[in-house]
Amino acid sequence: MDTHFQDYLTMLRVERNLSPRTLEAYQRDLKHYLSFIVDKGVISLSNISQMHIREYIRSLNEKGLAASSIARIFSSIRSYHKFLSAENYVNENPTLILTSPKAPKKLPHVLMEEEISAIINVVVETFQYAKRDKAIIEMLYSCGLRVSELVGLNVNDVDSEQGFLSVMGKGGKMRHTPLGESAQKAINHYLQKLGNSQKALFLNNRQLRISVRAVQEMVKKRALEVGIKINVHPHMLRHAAATHFLQSSHDLRSVQEFLGHESIKSTQVYTHLDFLELSKVYDQCHPRAKKTS
């Protein structure tokens, strides 16, 4: 069963230039795998089947290995069988139609409402760009904006009287999202300072449209100032908005419309909501919307 094993390791070292540590991991994974195969009574590489590989992967899962570790081991196995087939050491590659186990996606950290309020309030009014920064953070959270959508906003996208924002989303698709009371106050204060001569809504110190990078750095800096140790980025505010909105409303379709998603899942057709219906749910459920007594 060890036939051509050293040839494979040599190929990894010479042709793929893998590090000694990575080579050691490949060797350890494959030795354990081949030992399992031998214990099943298989004495030839040509006799290894998809069933044997599936059984081995199942045994790893039963031992409680993390999905990411199993995926790495399967990658080693698939690479080995691909080598054997390419070099004509065996006639068939039993891994061809097998798919790698999927590692679960790590859920992003959800900022609490108190943390977001602290990030907003840490911006002191004496700071030159205080009104701008407060408006940016408010709109990222209150409107659930992508940072690319935020920097692309123009002054005429804000309708303060009607209380909504026109947002150009992915694929050039326009949507209208409600402006919560907090966001509306913040943007009105900022617009008073900005004046009416500008097209872009948010400007940098050179009076040009602010960049995505600048917004990212600003949000990160404000979070550090209030003692939040993790790397806070603008998308975390959007994620928090969606999470808090959903927790309050239990209405996935409203959240879907709020975020401008085409579908909840790639196989699920999206059904649009009337904007007035979305506004009603938003006013009742979003943490930064106007609270009714």
Beta strands, then each sheet from edge to edge (+ up, - down):
strand 1: 158-159
strand 2: 164-168
strand 3: 174-178
sheet 1: 1+ 2- 3+
end
